[in-house]
C-alpha cells in the first residue's frame, strides 16, 4: 500500500519539480540524464554500483574503489551522484576508467530504464541516502543493497522515527547496514531496523590512501583555513588579516568550500593583503604575497600536509562542519567551530584525545592559532595525538570491505 501511495505522490509532484528544475541551472544541467539515461550501452557487467550523493560521500567512494582495486583486485564499478559537479569531478579523478553517472530520479520507470541491460553485484549507498523506489527496484532485479558508513543525524533521527511506519518498508529491503559508530548503530535500531543487519565497522573517514609518505612530513610556515563557507567570511577574514600582521613570515592559505567564493575572497583580502591564486602558483608564477586563495580542486590535502596549523570551516556557522580529520593525517593540529553535527563523533574524539581545539568566535580562533604557533611543544603534542587517532582506526576500511564481499557472496549463494 505504501509503495502505491508514495508513487502516486511523486508522480503528481513531478511536473511541478520539472518546471522548478528548468529554472535552476544546477538542476537543469543533468535533468535529462536523471530522467532518461540507461546503462545498457555502457557495457556494464557484474559491477559494484556505489551511490555517493555529493562531495563528501564521493571522497569515501573514491577511497573505497581505490582500496578494492589495490587490495582485492576488483575493478568493475559504477558510481552515481546527485549533482553534475560531483559527477564531473569523479570522472576527472578516475580519468574515465570508471563509469560515473547522475543518479536517476526516484521514479520507477527512470530507475528501471537505468538498470535494464546491465548486471550488478550490489548497490552500495554511502551514508544513508534513502530513495525508496531505487531500493525497491534494485531488489526486484536481484541486487543486494548495502549501506556503508551509515549515519543518522540528530535532525534526521526525529523525522525517521516519525515516519518509521513507512520507512520500515524501505529498510526491510536493505541487506546490510555498516554503521560508522555504536551510536549510529543504536539509532538505526531505535527507528525499527532489524538489528541483525546492523554492524558497527567504524567511520571510513578515518581511512585515506595518501599520495605522500607519512613518515616524511615537512612543515612550512603556513596557516591554512580550509573548507571555508560563505556565512563564515565575516568571522574568518578579520582573523586572517590580524594573523598576517602578527606572523609576517607566515603564508596564509584560504580554501573556500565552493569555488564561487574565490572572487569574493580575492576582493576582500586584497584590500589589506597581497594575494594570489593557487592556480598561478601551480603554473610556476612566483610573487611575494601574504595570502594564497585556492581556486583549484583536489589540492587541500597537500596544503594541510605542509601547514603548521589548520582551521577547518563549515563549523563557525550552522553548516554541520567539514572533515576535520584531514589535517590529522599529517600531524597538523586542527581547530574548528562548534557546528560539527555531521562529524560529531570525530569532533568529540579529536577534542578528547587532545588533537584539536573548538572555538566559538573570531577572537577565540585568533587566540588558539596564535597559541599553537608560539608553543612548539603544544604543537608537536597535538600533532602526535592526531596521528594516534588515525592509527587507532587504521583497519576500518579492511573490515568494511571484507564484510561487503562476504554479504555479496552469501546473497548470491542463497539465490542460485
Order of alpha helices (4+ residues) and beta strands (2+ residues): alpha-alpha-alpha-beta-alpha-beta-alpha-beta-alpha-beta-alpha-beta-alpha-alpha-beta-alpha-beta-beta-alpha-beta-alpha-beta-alpha-beta-alpha-beta-beta-alpha-beta-alpha-alpha-alpha
